[in-house]
Amino acid sequence: MTRPETLQASSKPNYSSPDILRQFYQRLFPFRPLFQWLNHGPTPQPDFQNREFAFVLPGGAYIRYQSFLSADLFKKQCVQMTPERFEIGPQYSINPRDRKQLRKASSFRPVMKELVFDIDMTDYDSIRTCCSKAAICNKCWHFIIMAIKVVDTALREDFGFQHILWVYSGRRGAHAWISDKRAREMDDAKRKALAGYLVLAMSGEQGKKISIKRPLHPHVDRSLKVLNPYFQDEVLAEQDPWQSAEQAERLIRLLPDKDLTAALQKKWDSMPGRSSNQKWADIDAVAEAGHLSTLSAKQLVDVKQDIRLEYTYPRLDAEVSKKLNHLLKSPFVIHPGTGRVCVPIDTRHLDSFDPLGVPTVTALLQEIDEWESKSGNMSDEEKAKVQDWQKTSLKPYVEYFRGYVAGLLKEESKGKRSREEVAIEGLNGMEF
């Protein structure tokens, strides 16, 4: 399916109706693994209890500084208030609900939160041709796939992070949550530096040429190797970004040699209808014919690398990543516009992830009814063993998330044991 996603307002279900949301929170939302993920252990501790949640209610009200002592109390509040979505903030020095009782406001400060990244398809509107604004299709989703591959590789290979959860935003983007203890404890300066490491300055709508230092940084060089196949197959072939004369003008502006651009413009004016693939090949052909005045062959290679990066490299909203106190939409909430669940993305099968195939809340509730109508041969005892999410197409996403959380908790317990062992060794070495 490659058509843009379209939802007609007149026929769109009310995904934010309190009844639908109440059923979703009661029957499908994975509160227990979400609690364990944010708590970093099976029993409640300040990691979760002092964590800020912000509720967005169906009427538009935005309620900050919510906190909960347990997963059950959290679920109870969601069922009662039926938020359209909720956002996750940091763990604070004290319980957020008690902040107004402090004599010094400065005593209330964020102390820990996952490192997060946000990739939004609208940041690609200047280069994607199939869709714009909120619309997406499988063609332009490749930009998100490219971004995830580059960012995930850098986080793992350059920074050594292991516990990275990618989550579909429900409509047109993806979020990364890095839960390694070292990432959670980063201050704002470190978060800003890491975000700066991953961001490349792209040219704006006016086509001002980007300039990347040479020799290429190892991260940029590795990213190019990952992105080159996508540039050829998905960008040039699928997006055809320079097909029209107006679009080709953007490519012309990215080439700094006047003789080269004049010769290319002349060729394209005399041969209308050339595809982006052909125009890309024309650059080398025209250059080899002697139409270079200020660029060497090596410099032209560099310019073409810059253009490939312009059309493939991740476009990150760095502001989301820089601040410890930033809130971000939780995994598994419902996107109110599409009704889709914000499901985790299994990066082992990243290329086959279909954002338009992610289940909607109304479809999931219907799947529960269908399962129960077909389970007539099962005993009540057998039925009771099957949770509602296991009856639906949400099952593989919940199972993936549970596995991710189990890996994180295993790592946390090892770290806790090693700290306890160090403490015991220290006690054994003391004289009393």
C-alpha positions in Angstrom: 0.0 0.0 0.0 1.6 3.3 -1.0 -1.3 5.7 -1.0 -1.2 8.4 1.6 -3.2 7.7 4.8 -6.5 9.6 4.6 -9.1 9.8 7.3 -12.4 11.6 6.6 -13.5 13.6 9.6 -17.2 12.8 8.8 -16.7 9.0 9.1 -13.8 8.9 11.6 -14.7 7.0 14.8 -14.3 9.0 18.0 -11.2 7.3 19.2 -11.1 9.6 22.2 -14.6 8.8 23.6 -14.4 8.0 27.3 -16.1 4.6 26.7 -13.5 3.4 24.2 -10.6 4.7 26.3 -12.0 3.2 29.4 -12.3 -0.2 27.8 -8.8 0.1 26.4 -7.2 0.9 29.8 -9.2 -1.8 31.5 -8.6 -4.6 29.1 -5.6 -3.9 26.8 -3.1 -1.4 28.2 0.1 -3.2 29.5 0.3 -1.4 32.9 2.4 -4.0 34.6 5.3 -4.1 32.1 5.1 -0.3 31.7 5.5 0.1 35.5 8.4 -2.3 35.6 10.1 -0.5 32.7 9.9 2.9 34.5 10.5 1.4 37.9 13.6 -0.7 37.0 12.5 -3.4 39.4 9.5 -5.6 40.3 8.6 -3.8 43.6 7.7 0.0 43.7 10.6 2.3 44.3 11.2 6.1 43.8 12.2 5.5 40.1 8.4 5.1 39.5 6.8 6.6 42.5 8.5 10.0 42.1 8.0 10.0 38.3 5.9 12.7 36.7 3.0 11.8 34.4 1.0 14.4 32.5 -2.6 13.5 31.4 -4.2 14.9 28.3 -8.0 14.6 28.8 -10.5 14.3 26.0 -11.7 17.9 26.6 -8.2 19.2 26.0 -7.2 19.8 29.7 -3.5 19.1 30.4 -2.8 17.9 33.9 0.9 17.8 35.0 2.7 16.4 38.0 0.6 13.2 38.4 2.4 10.4 40.3 1.5 7.0 41.5 2.7 4.6 44.3 2.0 1.4 42.3 0.9 0.1 38.9 -2.6 -0.7 40.2 -3.1 2.9 41.4 -1.9 4.1 38.0 -4.3 1.9 36.2 -7.2 2.9 38.4 -6.6 6.6 37.7 -6.4 6.0 33.9 -9.6 4.0 33.9 -11.3 6.8 36.0 -10.0 9.8 34.1 -9.7 8.2 30.6 -6.9 10.4 29.3 -6.6 10.7 25.5 -2.9 10.0 26.1 -0.4 10.5 28.9 3.1 11.7 28.8 6.1 10.5 30.8 8.5 12.9 32.5 11.5 12.5 34.8 11.8 11.1 38.3 12.0 14.0 40.7 13.9 14.5 44.0 10.6 14.2 45.8 7.1 13.1 44.9 5.7 15.6 42.3 2.4 15.8 44.2 4.3 17.2 47.2 6.2 19.9 45.4 4.1 22.8 46.8 4.8 21.8 50.4 8.5 22.6 50.0 9.9 25.7 51.5 12.5 26.0 48.8 11.3 25.5 45.2 14.8 24.6 44.2 14.6 21.4 46.2 12.2 20.0 43.6 14.4 19.0 40.7 14.5 16.2 38.1 17.1 13.6 38.9 16.6 10.9 36.3 14.9 10.1 33.0 15.5 8.0 29.9 17.4 9.7 27.1 14.9 10.2 24.3 14.9 11.1 20.6 12.0 12.2 18.4 11.8 11.7 14.6 8.8 13.4 12.9 7.9 13.0 9.2 7.0 16.6 8.8 10.7 17.5 9.1 11.0 15.7 5.7 8.4 17.7 3.9 11.0 19.6 1.9 12.3 16.4 0.4 9.4 13.9 0.3 7.1 14.1 -2.7 4.5 11.5 -1.9 2.8 13.1 1.1 3.0 16.2 3.3 2.0 17.4 6.8 0.3 14.7 8.8 -0.2 12.2 5.9 2.2 9.3 5.5 2.5 6.3 3.2 4.9 3.3 3.0 7.1 5.2 0.6 7.9 8.1 2.9 8.1 5.8 5.9 11.4 4.7 4.6 12.8 8.1 5.8 11.9 6.9 9.4 13.5 3.5 8.8 16.7 5.2 7.6 16.7 7.5 10.7 16.2 4.6 13.1 19.0 2.6 11.6 21.5 5.4 11.8 20.6 6.6 15.3 20.3 3.1 16.7 23.7 2.1 15.3 25.4 5.2 16.7 23.8 4.8 20.1 25.0 1.2 20.4 28.4 1.3 18.7 29.6 4.8 19.6 28.1 5.1 23.1 27.6 1.5 24.2 23.9 1.7 25.0 22.0 -1.5 25.0 18.5 -0.9 26.2 16.9 1.2 23.3 13.2 1.0 22.8 11.8 2.4 19.5 8.1 3.3 19.5 5.8 4.3 16.7 4.2 7.6 17.4 0.8 6.5 16.2 0.8 8.7 13.0 3.9 10.0 11.4 7.0 9.4 13.4 9.0 7.4 16.0 10.5 7.9 19.4 13.6 6.3 21.0 13.8 5.7 24.7 17.3 4.7 26.0 16.9 3.1 29.5 20.6 2.3 30.3 21.4 3.6 33.8 24.2 5.7 32.3 21.7 7.4 29.9 19.1 7.9 32.5 21.5 9.8 34.8 22.8 12.2 32.1 22.5 15.9 33.0 21.3 18.5 30.5 24.8 19.3 29.3 25.5 15.7 28.4 22.2 15.2 26.7 22.8 18.3 24.6 26.2 17.1 23.6 25.0 13.7 22.6 22.1 15.2 20.6 24.6 17.6 18.9 26.8 14.6 18.0 23.8 13.0 16.0 22.5 16.2 14.4 23.7 17.4 11.0 22.7 20.8 9.8 20.5 20.4 6.7 19.8 23.1 4.1 16.5 24.9 4.5 13.7 25.5 2.0 16.0 28.0 0.2 18.5 25.3 -0.6 21.5 26.8 1.1 24.3 24.4 0.7 25.2 22.2 3.6 28.9 21.8 4.4 30.3 18.7 6.1 33.9 18.6 7.3 36.4 16.4 5.6 37.7 13.8 6.2 34.3 12.5 7.3 33.7 11.7 10.9 33.6 7.9 11.4 29.9 8.2 12.4 29.0 10.1 9.3 31.1 7.8 7.1 29.4 4.7 8.6 26.0 6.4 8.2 26.6 7.0 4.5 27.3 3.3 4.0 24.0 2.4 5.6 22.1 5.1 3.7 23.5 4.8 0.2 21.3 1.9 -0.9 18.2 3.7 0.4 19.2 6.8 -1.5 19.3 4.9 -4.8 16.2 2.7 -4.3 13.9 4.7 -2.0 14.8 8.3 -2.6 15.7 8.5 -6.3 13.4 5.7 -7.6 10.4 6.1 -5.2 10.4 9.8 -4.3 11.8 11.1 -7.6 12.7 14.4 -5.8 14.0 16.3 -8.8 11.5 15.3 -11.5 10.0 18.7 -12.2 11.9 21.8 -13.2 11.1 23.4 -9.9 12.3 20.4 -8.0 15.5 20.2 -10.1 16.3 23.8 -9.2 16.8 22.6 -5.6 19.4 20.2 -6.8 21.1 22.9 -8.9 21.4 25.1 -5.8 23.2 22.3 -4.0 25.9 22.2 -6.7 28.4 25.0 -6.1 30.1 25.0 -9.6 28.6 27.5 -12.0 29.8 25.8 -15.2 28.5 22.5 -14.1 25.1 23.9 -13.1 24.8 25.8 -16.4 25.5 22.8 -18.4 23.1 20.6 -16.4 20.3 23.2 -16.7 20.8 23.4 -20.5 20.7 19.6 -20.8 17.5 19.3 -18.7 15.8 22.1 -20.5 16.4 20.4 -23.8 15.4 17.0 -22.4 12.3 17.4 -20.3 10.9 14.5 -18.4 14.2 13.1 -17.2 13.9 11.1 -13.9 15.8 11.9 -10.8 17.9 8.8 -11.3 18.9 10.1 -14.7 19.6 13.6 -13.5 21.8 12.2 -10.7 23.8 10.3 -13.3 23.9 13.4 -15.5 26.0 15.2 -12.9 29.0 12.8 -13.4 28.5 12.7 -17.2 28.5 16.4 -17.6 31.4 16.8 -15.2 33.4 14.3 -17.1 32.7 16.2 -20.3 34.8 19.0 -18.9 32.1 21.3 -17.4 33.8 21.9 -14.0 35.4 25.3 -13.3 35.9 25.5 -9.5 35.6 21.9 -8.3 38.1 19.0 -8.6 36.8 15.5 -9.2 37.4 14.7 -5.5 35.5 17.8 -4.4 32.6 16.8 -6.7 32.5 13.4 -4.9 32.3 15.3 -1.6 29.5 17.5 -2.8 27.5 14.4 -4.0 28.0 12.8 -0.5 26.6 16.0 1.1 23.6 15.8 -1.2 23.0 12.1 -0.3 23.2 13.0 3.4 20.8 15.9 2.8 18.2 13.5 1.4 18.7 10.5 3.8 20.3 11.5 7.1 18.0 11.6 10.2 16.2 14.9 10.9 16.0 14.9 14.6 14.0 17.3 16.8 17.1 17.8 19.1 15.2 20.0 21.6 13.3 16.9 22.8 16.6 15.2 23.7 18.4 18.1 25.5 16.4 18.5 28.7 16.0 16.1 31.6 12.6 17.5 32.4 11.1 17.1 28.9 7.9 15.0 28.7 7.2 12.5 25.9 4.2 10.6 24.9 4.1 7.1 26.5 4.3 3.9 24.5 0.9 2.1 24.0 -1.3 5.1 24.3 -3.8 5.8 21.5 -3.2 8.5 18.9 -6.5 10.5 18.9 -6.3 11.3 15.2 -5.7 7.8 13.8 -6.9 5.6 16.7 -3.6 3.6 16.3 -1.7 2.3 19.3 1.8 3.7 19.8 3.4 0.3 19.6 7.1 -0.6 20.0 9.0 -1.3 16.8 11.0 -4.5 16.7 14.2 -3.3 15.1 15.1 -6.9 14.1 12.4 -6.6 11.5 12.5 -2.9 10.9 12.2 -2.9 7.2 8.9 -4.9 7.4 7.3 -2.6 10.0 4.1 -1.2 8.4 2.8 2.0 10.2 -0.5 1.7 8.4 -1.0 -1.8 9.6 -0.7 -1.0 13.3 -4.1 -1.9 15.0 -6.6 0.8 16.0 -8.2 0.7 19.4 -11.7 0.0 17.9 -10.3 -2.9 15.8 -8.7 -4.3 19.0 -11.9 -4.2 21.0 -13.7 -5.9 18.1 -11.1 -8.6 18.0 -11.7 -9.4 21.7 -15.4 -9.8 20.9 -14.6 -12.1 17.9 -12.2 -14.2 20.0 -14.9 -14.7 22.7 -17.5 -15.6 20.1 -15.2 -18.3 18.7 -14.2 -19.8 22.1 -17.3 -21.7 22.8 -15.5 -25.0 23.1 -13.2 -23.7 25.8 -13.9 -24.1 29.5 -14.3 -21.1 31.7 -11.1 -22.0 33.4 -9.2 -22.1 30.0 -10.7 -18.7 29.0 -9.7 -17.1 32.3 -6.1 -17.9 31.6 -6.1 -15.8 28.4 -5.7 -12.1 29.0 -7.6 -9.7 26.7 -4.5 -8.4 24.9 -3.6 -12.0 24.0 -6.8 -12.3 22.0 -5.8 -9.4 19.7 -3.3 -8.3 17.1 -1.7 -6.2 20.0 -0.2 -9.5 21.3 3.2 -9.5 19.4 3.8 -5.8 20.4 3.1 -6.5 24.1 5.2 -9.6 24.0 8.1 -7.7 22.4 7.8 -5.0 25.1 7.7 -7.6 27.9 10.9 -9.2 26.6 12.6 -5.8 26.3 11.6 -5.0 29.9 12.8 -8.4 31.2 16.2 -7.7 29.6 16.4 -4.3 31.3 15.4 -5.7 34.7 18.0 -8.5 34.4 20.7 -5.9 33.8 19.4 -3.7 36.7 19.5 -6.6 39.1 23.0 -7.5 38.1 24.1 -3.9 38.8 22.3 -3.9 42.1 24.0 -7.2 43.2 27.5 -5.9 42.2 26.9 -2.7 44.2 25.8 -4.8 47.2 28.9 -7.0 46.9 31.2 -4.0 46.8 29.5 -2.7 50.0 29.8 -6.0 51.8 33.5 -6.3 50.8 34.0 -2.8 52.2 32.3 -3.8 55.5 34.4 -7.0 55.7 37.6 -5.0 55.4 36.7 -2.6 58.2 37.9 -3.0 61.8 35.4 -2.7 64.6 
